[in-house]
Amino acid sequence: MLTSALSMRLLSLKLDSWSIGVLMTALMLSLPMLVVLSYLFEPSGEIWRHLAATVLQDYVTNSLLLMLGVAIGVLLLGVSTAWLTSMCQFPGRALFEWALLLPMMANPHWNSSGRMNRK
């Protein structure tokens, strides 16, 4: 009975152009992760042994430290400035709200300009 209810629910979903676009975008964005996960099913024991013996511990440690540093920076700078702009009235608040969005644009912009300058 559960499977028939689930199949009826899936059949009743209407796929419009927005839904198809969102699904295609999600598929394209998840493709790199799916490719990396697909390598888990290939026998490559020697490569993992080599990485574990040489650089894997450094990579994991650096990744965890970077994650911790970013979390602390976001908590100190991002949360405090977001709270100030939403709770306080001060001159230049509207400009400051837009200026806080600039870091979200900077990385893709630098990445794309860096790719264009390669030869």
Biopython code that builds the backbone (N, CA, C, O; Angstrom):
import numpy as np
from Bio.PDB.StructureBuilder import StructureBuilder

atoms = [
    (1, "MET", "N", (0.824, -1.183, 0.000)),
    (1, "MET", "CA", (0.000, 0.000, 0.000)),
    (1, "MET", "C", (0.874, 1.254, 0.000)),
    (1, "MET", "O", (0.539, 2.255, -0.634)),
    (2, "LEU", "N", (2.005, 1.189, 0.723)),
    (2, "LEU", "CA", (2.894, 2.333, 0.790)),
    (2, "LEU", "C", (3.508, 2.629, -0.571)),
    (2, "LEU", "O", (3.634, 3.790, -0.961)),
    (3, "THR", "N", (3.889, 1.588, -1.290)),
    (3, "THR", "CA", (4.501, 1.811, -2.600)),
    (3, "THR", "C", (3.488, 2.342, -3.602)),
    (3, "THR", "O", (3.846, 3.143, -4.465)),
    (4, "SER", "N", (2.241, 1.919, -3.509)),
    (4, "SER", "CA", (1.243, 2.451, -4.431)),
    (4, "SER", "C", (0.951, 3.910, -4.119)),
    (4, "SER", "O", (0.740, 4.701, -5.038)),
    (5, "ALA", "N", (0.935, 4.282, -2.854)),
    (5, "ALA", "CA", (0.715, 5.683, -2.495)),
    (5, "ALA", "C", (1.890, 6.539, -2.963)),
    (5, "ALA", "O", (1.698, 7.653, -3.451)),
    (6, "LEU", "N", (3.109, 6.012, -2.812)),
    (6, "LEU", "CA", (4.289, 6.739, -3.255)),
    (6, "LEU", "C", (4.309, 6.885, -4.767)),
    (6, "LEU", "O", (4.647, 7.951, -5.283)),
    (7, "SER", "N", (3.950, 5.823, -5.484)),
    (7, "SER", "CA", (3.938, 5.913, -6.941)),
    (7, "SER", "C", (2.848, 6.865, -7.421)),
    (7, "SER", "O", (3.045, 7.568, -8.411)),
    (8, "MET", "N", (1.716, 6.903, -6.748)),
    (8, "MET", "CA", (0.664, 7.851, -7.116)),
    (8, "MET", "C", (1.112, 9.286, -6.855)),
    (8, "MET", "O", (0.795, 10.190, -7.629)),
    (9, "ARG", "N", (1.840, 9.492, -5.777)),
    (9, "ARG", "CA", (2.345, 10.824, -5.446)),
    (9, "ARG", "C", (3.357, 11.281, -6.494)),
    (9, "ARG", "O", (3.330, 12.437, -6.918)),
    (10, "LEU", "N", (4.253, 10.379, -6.915)),
    (10, "LEU", "CA", (5.234, 10.724, -7.927)),
    (10, "LEU", "C", (4.583, 11.008, -9.271)),
    (10, "LEU", "O", (5.030, 11.891, -10.003)),
    (11, "LEU", "N", (3.548, 10.282, -9.596)),
    (11, "LEU", "CA", (2.852, 10.517, -10.860)),
    (11, "LEU", "C", (2.087, 11.831, -10.845)),
    (11, "LEU", "O", (1.883, 12.446, -11.892)),
    (12, "SER", "N", (1.660, 12.266, -9.655)),
    (12, "SER", "CA", (0.877, 13.502, -9.580)),
    (12, "SER", "C", (1.756, 14.746, -9.636)),
    (12, "SER", "O", (1.230, 15.849, -9.788)),
    (13, "LEU", "N", (3.089, 14.609, -9.516)),
    (13, "LEU", "CA", (3.967, 15.764, -9.608)),
    (13, "LEU", "C", (3.960, 16.309, -11.025)),
    (13, "LEU", "O", (4.041, 15.559, -11.998)),
    (14, "LYS", "N", (3.862, 17.610, -11.122)),
    (14, "LYS", "CA", (3.870, 18.240, -12.433)),
    (14, "LYS", "C", (5.223, 18.887, -12.643)),
    (14, "LYS", "O", (5.661, 19.718, -11.847)),
    (15, "LEU", "N", (5.874, 18.500, -13.713)),
    (15, "LEU", "CA", (7.172, 19.061, -14.027)),
    (15, "LEU", "C", (7.010, 20.190, -15.027)),
    (15, "LEU", "O", (6.781, 19.960, -16.214)),
    (16, "ASP", "N", (7.130, 21.410, -14.533)),
    (16, "ASP", "CA", (7.100, 22.550, -15.438)),
    (16, "ASP", "C", (8.542, 22.914, -15.800)),
    (16, "ASP", "O", (9.479, 22.225, -15.395)),
    (17, "SER", "N", (8.715, 23.976, -16.547)),
    (17, "SER", "CA", (10.055, 24.332, -17.012)),
    (17, "SER", "C", (10.964, 24.737, -15.857)),
    (17, "SER", "O", (12.166, 24.478, -15.906)),
    (18, "TRP", "N", (10.415, 25.368, -14.820)),
    (18, "TRP", "CA", (11.230, 25.741, -13.659)),
    (18, "TRP", "C", (11.741, 24.502, -12.932)),
    (18, "TRP", "O", (12.913, 24.436, -12.562)),
    (19, "SER", "N", (10.868, 23.526, -12.728)),
    (19, "SER", "CA", (11.278, 22.311, -12.033)),
    (19, "SER", "C", (12.355, 21.564, -12.809)),
    (19, "SER", "O", (13.322, 21.074, -12.225)),
    (20, "ILE", "N", (12.190, 21.480, -14.103)),
    (20, "ILE", "CA", (13.191, 20.810, -14.938)),
    (20, "ILE", "C", (14.510, 21.573, -14.892)),
    (20, "ILE", "O", (15.575, 20.962, -14.811)),
    (21, "GLY", "N", (14.449, 22.896, -14.943)),
    (21, "GLY", "CA", (15.659, 23.714, -14.859)),
    (21, "GLY", "C", (16.382, 23.540, -13.534)),
    (21, "GLY", "O", (17.609, 23.444, -13.495)),
    (22, "VAL", "N", (15.613, 23.500, -12.441)),
    (22, "VAL", "CA", (16.217, 23.310, -11.125)),
    (22, "VAL", "C", (16.843, 21.926, -11.018)),
    (22, "VAL", "O", (17.941, 21.787, -10.480)),
    (23, "LEU", "N", (16.170, 20.915, -11.514)),
    (23, "LEU", "CA", (16.717, 19.564, -11.478)),
    (23, "LEU", "C", (17.986, 19.450, -12.321)),
    (23, "LEU", "O", (18.945, 18.799, -11.904)),
    (24, "MET", "N", (18.003, 20.064, -13.483)),
    (24, "MET", "CA", (19.189, 20.014, -14.333)),
    (24, "MET", "C", (20.355, 20.760, -13.682)),
    (24, "MET", "O", (21.495, 20.299, -13.739)),
    (25, "THR", "N", (20.074, 21.907, -13.066)),
    (25, "THR", "CA", (21.120, 22.655, -12.374)),
    (25, "THR", "C", (21.674, 21.856, -11.205)),
    (25, "THR", "O", (22.888, 21.807, -11.005)),
    (26, "ALA", "N", (20.788, 21.227, -10.427)),
    (26, "ALA", "CA", (21.240, 20.408, -9.301)),
    (26, "ALA", "C", (22.073, 19.227, -9.785)),
    (26, "ALA", "O", (23.061, 18.867, -9.145)),
    (27, "LEU", "N", (21.697, 18.630, -10.885)),
    (27, "LEU", "CA", (22.465, 17.514, -11.443)),
    (27, "LEU", "C", (23.843, 17.978, -11.899)),
    (27, "LEU", "O", (24.841, 17.306, -11.640)),
    (28, "MET", "N", (23.905, 19.129, -12.581)),
    (28, "MET", "CA", (25.189, 19.639, -13.050)),
    (28, "MET", "C", (26.095, 20.004, -11.878)),
    (28, "MET", "O", (27.300, 19.757, -11.928)),
    (29, "LEU", "N", (25.525, 20.591, -10.823)),
    (29, "LEU", "CA", (26.334, 20.978, -9.672)),
    (29, "LEU", "C", (26.805, 19.776, -8.870)),
    (29, "LEU", "O", (27.867, 19.827, -8.249)),
    (30, "SER", "N", (26.033, 18.696, -8.873)),
    (30, "SER", "CA", (26.426, 17.515, -8.101)),
    (30, "SER", "C", (27.298, 16.557, -8.905)),
    (30, "SER", "O", (27.802, 15.581, -8.348)),
    (31, "LEU", "N", (27.489, 16.805, -10.185)),
    (31, "LEU", "CA", (28.273, 15.905, -11.020)),
    (31, "LEU", "C", (29.711, 15.714, -10.543)),
    (31, "LEU", "O", (30.166, 14.571, -10.499)),
    (32, "PRO", "N", (30.455, 16.767, -10.181)),
    (32, "PRO", "CA", (31.823, 16.526, -9.691)),
    (32, "PRO", "C", (31.853, 15.642, -8.446)),
    (32, "PRO", "O", (32.723, 14.781, -8.318)),
    (33, "MET", "N", (30.920, 15.845, -7.540)),
    (33, "MET", "CA", (30.876, 15.019, -6.336)),
    (33, "MET", "C", (30.550, 13.576, -6.684)),
    (33, "MET", "O", (31.106, 12.655, -6.085)),
    (34, "LEU", "N", (29.668, 13.367, -7.634)),
    (34, "LEU", "CA", (29.319, 12.010, -8.036)),
    (34, "LEU", "C", (30.497, 11.300, -8.700)),
    (34, "LEU", "O", (30.682, 10.097, -8.516)),
    (35, "VAL", "N", (31.285, 12.036, -9.465)),
    (35, "VAL", "CA", (32.460, 11.436, -10.097)),
    (35, "VAL", "C", (33.473, 11.024, -9.044)),
    (35, "VAL", "O", (34.041, 9.934, -9.118)),
    (36, "VAL", "N", (33.703, 11.891, -8.063)),
    (36, "VAL", "CA", (34.646, 11.546, -6.990)),
    (36, "VAL", "C", (34.142, 10.335, -6.212)),
    (36, "VAL", "O", (34.921, 9.438, -5.887)),
    (37, "LEU", "N", (32.846, 10.303, -5.912)),
    (37, "LEU", "CA", (32.293, 9.166, -5.191)),
    (37, "LEU", "C", (32.355, 7.879, -6.008)),
    (37, "LEU", "O", (32.450, 6.791, -5.440)),
    (38, "SER", "N", (32.304, 7.989, -7.326)),
    (38, "SER", "CA", (32.380, 6.786, -8.153)),
    (38, "SER", "C", (33.749, 6.123, -8.066)),
    (38, "SER", "O", (33.866, 4.920, -8.297)),
    (39, "TYR", "N", (34.785, 6.890, -7.737)),
    (39, "TYR", "CA", (36.119, 6.316, -7.592)),
    (39, "TYR", "C", (36.244, 5.447, -6.350)),
    (39, "TYR", "O", (37.205, 4.687, -6.228)),
    (40, "LEU", "N", (35.301, 5.541, -5.431)),
    (40, "LEU", "CA", (35.328, 4.681, -4.255)),
    (40, "LEU", "C", (35.111, 3.223, -4.618)),
    (40, "LEU", "O", (35.532, 2.331, -3.881)),
    (41, "PHE", "N", (34.465, 2.975, -5.736)),
    (41, "PHE", "CA", (34.133, 1.606, -6.138)),
    (41, "PHE", "C", (35.184, 0.984, -7.054)),
    (41, "PHE", "O", (35.029, -0.162, -7.478)),
    (42, "GLU", "N", (36.243, 1.717, -7.365)),
    (42, "GLU", "CA", (37.317, 1.182, -8.188)),
    (42, "GLU", "C", (38.439, 0.682, -7.283)),
    (42, "GLU", "O", (38.763, 1.331, -6.288)),
    (43, "PRO", "N", (39.031, -0.456, -7.612)),
    (43, "PRO", "CA", (40.127, -0.951, -6.786)),
    (43, "PRO", "C", (41.389, -0.103, -6.990)),
    (43, "PRO", "O", (42.011, -0.147, -8.051)),
    (44, "SER", "N", (41.749, 0.652, -5.983)),
    (44, "SER", "CA", (42.942, 1.503, -6.080)),
    (44, "SER", "C", (43.661, 1.537, -4.739)),
    (44, "SER", "O", (44.020, 2.604, -4.239)),
    (45, "GLY", "N", (43.865, 0.368, -4.170)),
    (45, "GLY", "CA", (44.463, 0.268, -2.846)),
    (45, "GLY", "C", (45.868, 0.831, -2.773)),
    (45, "GLY", "O", (46.242, 1.428, -1.764)),
    (46, "GLU", "N", (46.648, 0.652, -3.822)),
    (46, "GLU", "CA", (48.031, 1.124, -3.791)),
    (46, "GLU", "C", (48.108, 2.651, -3.741)),
    (46, "GLU", "O", (48.964, 3.209, -3.054)),
    (47, "ILE", "N", (47.231, 3.310, -4.454)),
    (47, "ILE", "CA", (47.230, 4.774, -4.452)),
    (47, "ILE", "C", (46.889, 5.295, -3.058)),
    (47, "ILE", "O", (47.554, 6.205, -2.562)),
    (48, "TRP", "N", (45.870, 4.736, -2.424)),
    (48, "TRP", "CA", (45.476, 5.192, -1.089)),
    (48, "TRP", "C", (46.560, 4.895, -0.070)),
    (48, "TRP", "O", (46.790, 5.699, 0.833)),
    (49, "ARG", "N", (47.231, 3.757, -0.194)),
    (49, "ARG", "CA", (48.333, 3.445, 0.724)),
    (49, "ARG", "C", (49.469, 4.458, 0.563)),
    (49, "ARG", "O", (50.062, 4.904, 1.545)),
    (50, "HIS", "N", (49.758, 4.809, -0.674)),
    (50, "HIS", "CA", (50.815, 5.795, -0.925)),
    (50, "HIS", "C", (50.429, 7.160, -0.355)),
    (50, "HIS", "O", (51.241, 7.811, 0.301)),
    (51, "LEU", "N", (49.201, 7.590, -0.603)),
    (51, "LEU", "CA", (48.751, 8.880, -0.075)),
    (51, "LEU", "C", (48.734, 8.887, 1.449)),
    (51, "LEU", "O", (49.143, 9.869, 2.068)),
    (52, "ALA", "N", (48.271, 7.816, 2.047)),
    (52, "ALA", "CA", (48.221, 7.741, 3.507)),
    (52, "ALA", "C", (49.623, 7.753, 4.102)),
    (52, "ALA", "O", (49.829, 8.295, 5.189)),
    (53, "ALA", "N", (50.574, 7.173, 3.414)),
    (53, "ALA", "CA", (51.938, 7.133, 3.930)),
    (53, "ALA", "C", (52.676, 8.446, 3.736)),
    (53, "ALA", "O", (53.636, 8.720, 4.457)),
    (54, "THR", "N", (52.251, 9.270, 2.777)),
    (54, "THR", "CA", (53.036, 10.467, 2.455)),
    (54, "THR", "C", (52.332, 11.768, 2.839)),
    (54, "THR", "O", (52.863, 12.514, 3.662)),
    (55, "VAL", "N", (51.162, 12.071, 2.279)),
    (55, "VAL", "CA", (50.597, 13.415, 2.414)),
    (55, "VAL", "C", (49.187, 13.481, 2.973)),
    (55, "VAL", "O", (48.703, 14.577, 3.257)),
    (56, "LEU", "N", (48.520, 12.372, 3.140)),
    (56, "LEU", "CA", (47.103, 12.419, 3.510)),
    (56, "LEU", "C", (46.876, 13.076, 4.865)),
    (56, "LEU", "O", (45.929, 13.845, 5.027)),
    (57, "GLN", "N", (47.729, 12.785, 5.834)),
    (57, "GLN", "CA", (47.555, 13.379, 7.156)),
    (57, "GLN", "C", (47.712, 14.897, 7.105)),
    (57, "GLN", "O", (46.961, 15.613, 7.768)),
    (58, "ASP", "N", (48.666, 15.396, 6.338)),
    (58, "ASP", "CA", (48.835, 16.843, 6.197)),
    (58, "ASP", "C", (47.631, 17.474, 5.516)),
    (58, "ASP", "O", (47.181, 18.545, 5.924)),
    (59, "TYR", "N", (47.103, 16.827, 4.483)),
    (59, "TYR", "CA", (45.942, 17.368, 3.774)),
    (59, "TYR", "C", (44.720, 17.431, 4.681)),
    (59, "TYR", "O", (43.998, 18.428, 4.685)),
    (60, "VAL", "N", (44.490, 16.388, 5.438)),
    (60, "VAL", "CA", (43.330, 16.373, 6.332)),
    (60, "VAL", "C", (43.486, 17.416, 7.429)),
    (60, "VAL", "O", (42.536, 18.127, 7.754)),
    (61, "THR", "N", (44.686, 17.509, 8.000)),
    (61, "THR", "CA", (44.928, 18.504, 9.043)),
    (61, "THR", "C", (44.743, 19.921, 8.512)),
    (61, "THR", "O", (44.095, 20.743, 9.160)),
    (62, "ASN", "N", (45.303, 20.215, 7.345)),
    (62, "ASN", "CA", (45.155, 21.542, 6.755)),
    (62, "ASN", "C", (43.702, 21.856, 6.437)),
    (62, "ASN", "O", (43.259, 22.989, 6.628)),
    (63, "SER", "N", (42.958, 20.874, 5.956)),
    (63, "SER", "CA", (41.549, 21.095, 5.645)),
    (63, "SER", "C", (40.749, 21.393, 6.904)),
    (63, "SER", "O", (39.901, 22.284, 6.902)),
    (64, "LEU", "N", (41.011, 20.655, 7.978)),
    (64, "LEU", "CA", (40.292, 20.899, 9.229)),
    (64, "LEU", "C", (40.650, 22.254, 9.834)),
    (64, "LEU", "O", (39.777, 22.950, 10.352)),
    (65, "LEU", "N", (41.931, 22.635, 9.772)),
    (65, "LEU", "CA", (42.322, 23.950, 10.274)),
    (65, "LEU", "C", (41.706, 25.076, 9.442)),
    (65, "LEU", "O", (41.271, 26.090, 9.989)),
    (66, "LEU", "N", (41.670, 24.899, 8.145)),
    (66, "LEU", "CA", (41.037, 25.898, 7.283)),
    (66, "LEU", "C", (39.553, 26.017, 7.593)),
    (66, "LEU", "O", (39.015, 27.123, 7.655)),
    (67, "MET", "N", (38.893, 24.884, 7.786)),
    (67, "MET", "CA", (37.473, 24.891, 8.114)),
    (67, "MET", "C", (37.227, 25.601, 9.441)),
    (67, "MET", "O", (36.280, 26.379, 9.558)),
    (68, "LEU", "N", (38.062, 25.345, 10.431)),
    (68, "LEU", "CA", (37.928, 25.998, 11.726)),
    (68, "LEU", "C", (38.168, 27.500, 11.620)),
    (68, "LEU", "O", (37.435, 28.293, 12.213)),
    (69, "GLY", "N", (39.192, 27.891, 10.865)),
    (69, "GLY", "CA", (39.475, 29.313, 10.689)),
    (69, "GLY", "C", (38.356, 30.060, 9.980)),
    (69, "GLY", "O", (38.012, 31.179, 10.360)),
    (70, "VAL", "N", (37.796, 29.447, 8.962)),
    (70, "VAL", "CA", (36.683, 30.076, 8.245)),
    (70, "VAL", "C", (35.464, 30.199, 9.149)),
    (70, "VAL", "O", (34.781, 31.223, 9.137)),
    (71, "ALA", "N", (35.187, 29.160, 9.931)),
    (71, "ALA", "CA", (34.036, 29.209, 10.844)),
    (71, "ALA", "C", (34.207, 30.309, 11.879)),
    (71, "ALA", "O", (33.250, 31.025, 12.176)),
    (72, "ILE", "N", (35.396, 30.459, 12.432)),
    (72, "ILE", "CA", (35.638, 31.509, 13.418)),
    (72, "ILE", "C", (35.527, 32.885, 12.766)),
    (72, "ILE", "O", (34.933, 33.798, 13.340)),
    (73, "GLY", "N", (36.094, 33.035, 11.575)),
    (73, "GLY", "CA", (36.004, 34.315, 10.878)),
    (73, "GLY", "C", (34.577, 34.703, 10.540)),
    (73, "GLY", "O", (34.192, 35.863, 10.678)),
    (74, "VAL", "N", (33.802, 33.738, 10.101)),
    (74, "VAL", "CA", (32.397, 34.020, 9.771)),
    (74, "VAL", "C", (31.626, 34.398, 11.025)),
    (74, "VAL", "O", (30.824, 35.332, 11.008)),
    (75, "LEU", "N", (31.863, 33.680, 12.106)),
    (75, "LEU", "CA", (31.160, 33.992, 13.345)),
    (75, "LEU", "C", (31.529, 35.375, 13.873)),
    (75, "LEU", "O", (30.660, 36.109, 14.343)),
    (76, "LEU", "N", (32.792, 35.732, 13.802)),
    (76, "LEU", "CA", (33.210, 37.030, 14.331)),
    (76, "LEU", "C", (32.827, 38.190, 13.413)),
    (76, "LEU", "O", (32.256, 39.182, 13.866)),
    (77, "LEU", "N", (33.137, 38.065, 12.144)),
    (77, "LEU", "CA", (32.918, 39.185, 11.228)),
    (77, "LEU", "C", (31.541, 39.158, 10.571)),
    (77, "LEU", "O", (30.834, 40.165, 10.560)),
    (78, "GLY", "N", (31.169, 38.024, 10.035)),
    (78, "GLY", "CA", (29.924, 37.956, 9.272)),
    (78, "GLY", "C", (28.682, 38.121, 10.113)),
    (78, "GLY", "O", (27.791, 38.899, 9.771)),
    (79, "VAL", "N", (28.617, 37.393, 11.214)),
    (79, "VAL", "CA", (27.418, 37.463, 12.056)),
    (79, "VAL", "C", (27.306, 38.831, 12.711)),
    (79, "VAL", "O", (26.211, 39.387, 12.792)),
    (80, "SER", "N", (28.420, 39.382, 13.180)),
    (80, "SER", "CA", (28.343, 40.685, 13.848)),
    (80, "SER", "C", (27.931, 41.797, 12.886)),
    (80, "SER", "O", (27.103, 42.638, 13.239)),
    (81, "THR", "N", (28.496, 41.816, 11.675)),
    (81, "THR", "CA", (28.103, 42.872, 10.736)),
    (81, "THR", "C", (26.678, 42.679, 10.235)),
    (81, "THR", "O", (25.974, 43.660, 9.998)),
    (82, "ALA", "N", (26.242, 41.435, 10.069)),
    (82, "ALA", "CA", (24.850, 41.202, 9.671)),
    (82, "ALA", "C", (23.897, 41.661, 10.764)),
    (82, "ALA", "O", (22.855, 42.247, 10.472)),
    (83, "TRP", "N", (24.244, 41.402, 12.015)),
    (83, "TRP", "CA", (23.391, 41.834, 13.119)),
    (83, "TRP", "C", (23.358, 43.359, 13.190)),
    (83, "TRP", "O", (22.292, 43.941, 13.390)),
    (84, "LEU", "N", (24.497, 44.008, 13.032)),
    (84, "LEU", "CA", (24.537, 45.464, 13.106)),
    (84, "LEU", "C", (23.705, 46.110, 12.007)),
    (84, "LEU", "O", (22.974, 47.066, 12.267)),
    (85, "THR", "N", (23.805, 45.599, 10.783)),
    (85, "THR", "CA", (23.053, 46.227, 9.694)),
    (85, "THR", "C", (21.563, 45.944, 9.787)),
    (85, "THR", "O", (20.763, 46.716, 9.258)),
    (86, "SER", "N", (21.170, 44.873, 10.437)),
    (86, "SER", "CA", (19.740, 44.591, 10.527)),
    (86, "SER", "C", (19.105, 45.192, 11.767)),
    (86, "SER", "O", (17.901, 45.450, 11.767)),
    (87, "MET", "N", (19.861, 45.419, 12.808)),
    (87, "MET", "CA", (19.276, 45.885, 14.065)),
    (87, "MET", "C", (19.524, 47.361, 14.352)),
    (87, "MET", "O", (18.788, 47.948, 15.145)),
    (88, "CYS", "N", (20.513, 47.973, 13.752)),
    (88, "CYS", "CA", (20.870, 49.355, 14.084)),
    (88, "CYS", "C", (20.645, 50.273, 12.889)),
    (88, "CYS", "O", (20.789, 49.869, 11.735)),
    (89, "GLN", "N", (20.292, 51.501, 13.190)),
    (89, "GLN", "CA", (20.159, 52.530, 12.165)),
    (89, "GLN", "C", (21.387, 53.428, 12.248)),
    (89, "GLN", "O", (21.683, 53.966, 13.315)),
    (90, "PHE", "N", (22.113, 53.601, 11.131)),
    (90, "PHE", "CA", (23.280, 54.472, 11.111)),
    (90, "PHE", "C", (23.454, 55.004, 9.700)),
    (90, "PHE", "O", (22.973, 54.396, 8.744)),
    (91, "PRO", "N", (24.138, 56.138, 9.560)),
    (91, "PRO", "CA", (24.347, 56.702, 8.225)),
    (91, "PRO", "C", (25.182, 55.750, 7.360)),
    (91, "PRO", "O", (26.190, 55.208, 7.812)),
    (92, "GLY", "N", (24.756, 55.561, 6.141)),
    (92, "GLY", "CA", (25.451, 54.680, 5.218)),
    (92, "GLY", "C", (25.061, 53.220, 5.358)),
    (92, "GLY", "O", (25.740, 52.338, 4.834)),
    (93, "ARG", "N", (23.968, 52.963, 6.065)),
    (93, "ARG", "CA", (23.548, 51.581, 6.288)),
    (93, "ARG", "C", (23.210, 50.873, 4.977)),
    (93, "ARG", "O", (23.576, 49.714, 4.786)),
    (94, "ALA", "N", (22.517, 51.561, 4.080)),
    (94, "ALA", "CA", (22.127, 50.933, 2.807)),
    (94, "ALA", "C", (23.365, 50.570, 1.975)),
    (94, "ALA", "O", (23.417, 49.501, 1.366)),
    (95, "LEU", "N", (24.346, 51.456, 1.955)),
    (95, "LEU", "CA", (25.582, 51.168, 1.233)),
    (95, "LEU", "C", (26.317, 49.993, 1.883)),
    (95, "LEU", "O", (26.871, 49.142, 1.188)),
    (96, "PHE", "N", (26.319, 49.953, 3.197)),
    (96, "PHE", "CA", (26.993, 48.887, 3.932)),
    (96, "PHE", "C", (26.328, 47.534, 3.674)),
    (96, "PHE", "O", (27.012, 46.515, 3.583)),
    (97, "GLU", "N", (24.993, 47.521, 3.555)),
    (97, "GLU", "CA", (24.285, 46.271, 3.251)),
    (97, "GLU", "C", (24.746, 45.702, 1.914)),
    (97, "GLU", "O", (24.974, 44.498, 1.797)),
    (98, "TRP", "N", (24.884, 46.554, 0.914)),
    (98, "TRP", "CA", (25.339, 46.090, -0.392)),
    (98, "TRP", "C", (26.811, 45.721, -0.370)),
    (98, "TRP", "O", (27.226, 44.782, -1.051)),
    (99, "ALA", "N", (27.615, 46.457, 0.413)),
    (99, "ALA", "CA", (29.046, 46.154, 0.494)),
    (99, "ALA", "C", (29.280, 44.787, 1.132)),
    (99, "ALA", "O", (30.272, 44.125, 0.826)),
    (100, "LEU", "N", (28.385, 44.362, 2.007)),
    (100, "LEU", "CA", (28.536, 43.048, 2.637)),
    (100, "LEU", "C", (28.306, 41.912, 1.641)),
    (100, "LEU", "O", (28.726, 40.783, 1.893)),
    (101, "LEU", "N", (27.653, 42.187, 0.528)),
    (101, "LEU", "CA", (27.437, 41.160, -0.493)),
    (101, "LEU", "C", (28.636, 40.986, -1.428)),
    (101, "LEU", "O", (28.724, 39.983, -2.136)),
    (102, "LEU", "N", (29.546, 41.941, -1.437)),
    (102, "LEU", "CA", (30.678, 41.884, -2.367)),
    (102, "LEU", "C", (31.569, 40.651, -2.195)),
    (102, "LEU", "O", (32.007, 40.104, -3.207)),
    (103, "PRO", "N", (31.863, 40.181, -0.988)),
    (103, "PRO", "CA", (32.703, 38.974, -0.896)),
    (103, "PRO", "C", (32.089, 37.747, -1.564)),
    (103, "PRO", "O", (32.819, 36.851, -1.990)),
    (104, "MET", "N", (30.773, 37.690, -1.662)),
    (104, "MET", "CA", (30.159, 36.549, -2.343)),
    (104, "MET", "C", (30.404, 36.612, -3.842)),
    (104, "MET", "O", (30.355, 35.585, -4.518)),
    (105, "MET", "N", (30.669, 37.807, -4.374)),
    (105, "MET", "CA", (30.916, 37.970, -5.791)),
    (105, "MET", "C", (32.399, 37.861, -6.122)),
    (105, "MET", "O", (32.754, 37.527, -7.252)),
    (106, "ALA", "N", (33.266, 38.135, -5.158)),
    (106, "ALA", "CA", (34.692, 38.263, -5.445)),
    (106, "ALA", "C", (35.320, 36.952, -5.899)),
    (106, "ALA", "O", (36.055, 36.951, -6.886)),
    (107, "ASN", "N", (35.067, 35.856, -5.233)),
    (107, "ASN", "CA", (35.724, 34.600, -5.578)),
    (107, "ASN", "C", (35.372, 34.126, -6.990)),
    (107, "ASN", "O", (36.283, 33.784, -7.745)),
    (108, "PRO", "N", (34.098, 34.089, -7.382)),
    (108, "PRO", "CA", (33.828, 33.698, -8.778)),
    (108, "PRO", "C", (34.444, 34.654, -9.797)),
    (108, "PRO", "O", (34.878, 34.233, -10.870)),
    (109, "HIS", "N", (34.478, 35.936, -9.457)),
    (109, "HIS", "CA", (35.067, 36.903, -10.383)),
    (109, "HIS", "C", (36.564, 36.668, -10.530)),
    (109, "HIS", "O", (37.078, 36.659, -11.649)),
    (110, "TRP", "N", (37.267, 36.478, -9.424)),
    (110, "TRP", "CA", (38.705, 36.238, -9.494)),
    (110, "TRP", "C", (39.008, 34.915, -10.169)),
    (110, "TRP", "O", (39.993, 34.798, -10.898)),
    (111, "ASN", "N", (38.178, 33.930, -9.936)),
    (111, "ASN", "CA", (38.380, 32.618, -10.554)),
    (111, "ASN", "C", (38.236, 32.715, -12.069)),
    (111, "ASN", "O", (39.043, 32.155, -12.811)),
    (112, "SER", "N", (37.216, 33.422, -12.522)),
    (112, "SER", "CA", (37.006, 33.525, -13.964)),
    (112, "SER", "C", (38.085, 34.380, -14.618)),
    (112, "SER", "O", (38.536, 34.055, -15.717)),
    (113, "SER", "N", (38.506, 35.453, -13.979)),
    (113, "SER", "CA", (39.554, 36.275, -14.579)),
    (113, "SER", "C", (40.890, 35.550, -14.579)),
    (113, "SER", "O", (41.699, 35.734, -15.488)),
    (114, "GLY", "N", (41.124, 34.733, -13.574)),
    (114, "GLY", "CA", (42.347, 33.940, -13.559)),
    (114, "GLY", "C", (42.378, 32.914, -14.671)),
    (114, "GLY", "O", (43.436, 32.644, -15.239)),
    (115, "ARG", "N", (41.233, 32.340, -14.986)),
    (115, "ARG", "CA", (41.186, 31.367, -16.065)),
    (115, "ARG", "C", (41.376, 32.028, -17.428)),
    (115, "ARG", "O", (41.946, 31.425, -18.337)),
    (116, "MET", "N", (40.900, 33.268, -17.574)),
    (116, "MET", "CA", (41.038, 33.941, -18.857)),
    (116, "MET", "C", (42.480, 34.349, -19.110)),
    (116, "MET", "O", (42.896, 34.440, -20.265)),
    (117, "ASN", "N", (43.254, 34.596, -18.057)),
    (117, "ASN", "CA", (44.623, 35.061, -18.246)),
    (117, "ASN", "C", (45.614, 33.941, -18.461)),
    (117, "ASN", "O", (46.783, 34.208, -18.737)),
    (118, "ARG", "N", (45.187, 32.690, -18.344)),
    (118, "ARG", "CA", (46.106, 31.571, -18.591)),
    (118, "ARG", "C", (46.359, 31.400, -20.078)),
    (118, "ARG", "O", (45.492, 31.664, -20.911)),
    (119, "LYS", "N", (47.544, 30.961, -20.386)),
    (119, "LYS", "CA", (47.860, 30.724, -21.804)),
    (119, "LYS", "C", (48.256, 29.305, -22.013)),
    (119, "LYS", "O", (48.559, 28.908, -23.138)),
]
sb = StructureBuilder()
sb.init_structure("model")
sb.init_model(0)
sb.init_chain("A")
sb.init_seg("    ")
for serial, (resi, resn, name, xyz) in enumerate(atoms, 1):
    if name == "N":
        sb.init_residue(resn, " ", resi, " ")
    sb.init_atom(name, np.array(xyz, "f"), 0.0, 1.0, " ", f" {name:<3s}", serial, name[0])
structure = sb.get_structure()
